Structures are given as C-alpha cells and as structure tokens.
Amino acid sequence: MTVQNAINWPERYLPGTGDNFVSNEVIVKGLTAAQVWHYLVDTSTWESYYDNVADISFPQGDGPELKDGVGFSFGTFGFPPLAARVVELQEPAEDVPGRLSWTAKQDGPPQEQLDVLHAWLVEDLPGGRVRILTQETQIGQPAAELAQQTPNPMLNGHQAWLDGLVRAASGHSG
C-alpha cells in the first residue's frame, strides 16, 4: 500500500476550523514533480496558464521565483491584491514531496478582512505519475460568503489552476 503525503497545517488554519475550506487534487501520468514545480514557484508563468490571477508583485524586489519567507501580492477571485508571504517551501526530490504554502491577508473593516493559507503538495508516485494537491483554508466574512455559494467558486478556481498547471508542465498552451 502506498501512503500519500498530506499538507502540513499550522493550527490557525486547520481544515474545518475556518470559514471556507477547499481541497483539489489531480494525479497525472507522464509528468514529474520537478516539471510541475517550475510552473508553481515561478510566478511569471502563472498568468500564462491560470486566468484567475493578476497584478503579481514583489514589494521587496524579490521574485518572480517564490522562496521561503518571500513577500508578494496578487489579485484573485475579484479581491484587490492580497499581501502574501511564503511560509513553507520545500523542493521535490526523490521520496520527498514538494511543499509550498503561503498566507495571504486583506485588512479593512470586518466585512473585508480575509486571512488564508493556500498550500500545495507535489509528489512523484510509482508508475511515472505525479500527484498535485492544493488546499486552502480561509478565515473572514468574504470567505464565509464564498463558502455559501454552490458550487464554491474557490473549488472551481483551484481546479482551473490545477488543470492549467498540468497543461503548462506538459508543454501544452491554453
């Protein structure tokens, strides 16, 4: 039996304890974690395969590659650019899954406050397969409003991100 890895969750963002949580996963044959990883950590590629992201910037002049502790911002789901910070980054290696997590926050009055953790896990599986798991916990009124919609817009948005990521890593455009 193969045991699959899981996301490392800080207690504040534990799934099921916030106002909105989604989980999306794909397992694809013929791709490696390393191929996928490039398109995930290089933010200059995001807009080429995912249309729900815009205005990516690195206020401290870092980037476009994500690194542990780096601050960046980006707009998504109609929100103004959120202040984000990488809180976990581990490149994939043999028997080691790639891990990427960032927090993103929006300040303001209670109806606008948002605090999220978006996590990714990219791992090679036996038989030339790769598994990509992305999960996000959101805290705040805007998150609670998203969670009440059917289907949850974040679920569809993250699936589009996964599908685009796979296409980009496979060398297919659009």
N, C-alpha and C positions, 0 to 999 in steps of 0.2 A: 504494500500500500504506500502510495506517495502522499506525504503530508505537505500541504501547501502553506506557505508563509502568510502572515497576517500583518496588517498595519500596526505600527507602534502608536498608541494613543496617549497623549497627555491627558491627565484626569479631567481637566476642564472641558475637553472636547469629546469625552467618551460617547460613542454612539448611543442614541436613545435618551441622552440627558439634555440635549439642546432643543431648539425649536424646529429644526429641519435636518434630516439626515438622508443621504442617498448613497447608494453603492452601485457601481457599474463595473463590469468585468468582461474581457474578451480573452479567448485562448485561440491562437492562430498558429498554423503550421507554416514552416518555411521562413520564419523570421527569428532573429536572435534578440536577446535583451539589449545587447550593445547597439544594434541597429536602431531600435526603438528609442533608447536612452538619448541619443544625439538630438532627436526631434523634440524630446520632452524638456531637456535642460537648456537648449539653445532657443531663447525666446524670440530671436529674429526669425525663426521658422514658423512660429505659432499661427500668425495670420494667413500663412500660405495654405494651411490645411484645416483651420478652425475659424468659422466666421462669427463666433460669439465672443471675440476678444478684440480689444482695440486700445490705443493710447498706452502702449507698454513703455515704461521709462524707468530709469535707474537714477534716482535723485543724488546718490553719492558718486555717480560717474562709473559705477561698475557695469557689468553686462557686456554683451547680451546673454552670456552663459550664466546660469544660476550656480551659485556656490553657497556653502553653508554660511548662514548669518547675513547674507546679502539682502539689502532692502530694495524693493522695486515696487512699481504700481502698475495697475492695468484696469481697464474698464471691462465689465461683463454683465450680462443679464440686465442691461439698462441702467446699472449703477454707475455713478461717476467713478473715475479711477480710485480703486481701493489701495490703501497703503499696506503692502505685503512684506513679509520677511521670511526667508528660508530658515526653517527650524530643524530640518533633518535632510541630509544629502549623503547618500552612500552609493557610489557607482556599482553597477552589477559586475560580478566576477564569477568564476567557477564556484558553484554551490553557494553563492552569496547573492541575494536579490538586490536589485537596485531599489533604493528608497528615496523618495523626495516628498517633503511636506513643507507647506508654508501656511502662515497665519495671514489673514487679511482683515483689516478693520476699517469701519467707517464711523466717524464721530458725528455728533449733532444731537438734535432732540431725540427723545426715546423712540419716536416712530421712524427715525432714520438710522439709529445705531445698529451696527452689524459687526459681529466678531465670528470669524470662521477659521477652520483648519481644513485645508484641502491636501489630501495625502495620496501618493502614488506608490505602487509596488510593481516592479517589472522583473520577472524571473524566467529563466530558461527552464523548460520542462523536458522530460525524456521524449525522444522521438522527434526532435527538431521542432519543438513547439515553444511558443513564448506566451506567458500569461501576463496580462496587464490589468491591474485592479486599481480603480480610483474610488475614493470615498471622501465624503465631506460632511462635516458637522457644522451647522450654522446656529448662532445664538442672536436673537433680536427680533423685533417686530416685523421687519421686512422678510426675515426667514420664515416666521410663522405664517405670513401671508402666502409665501411661495408654497409652503407645505400643504395648504388647504386647497390648492388647485389640483385638478385631475386632467391629464397626468401632471405630476410635479415638473415644472419647467426645468429644474436643475437636473432631473433624471434624464430628460431628453437632451439637454445641453451637453451633459457629460458623456452621453453615448455618442453624440456627434463628435466630441473631442476625441474619444477613443477610436472611432471609425476613421476619422481624419488622420490620426496619429499612425494607425496601421497602414493606411494608404500611402502616407508620406514615407514611412520606413520601408515600404515595399517598392518605392520608386514610382508610384502612380500619382498623378496630379489630380486635383479636384476631388 
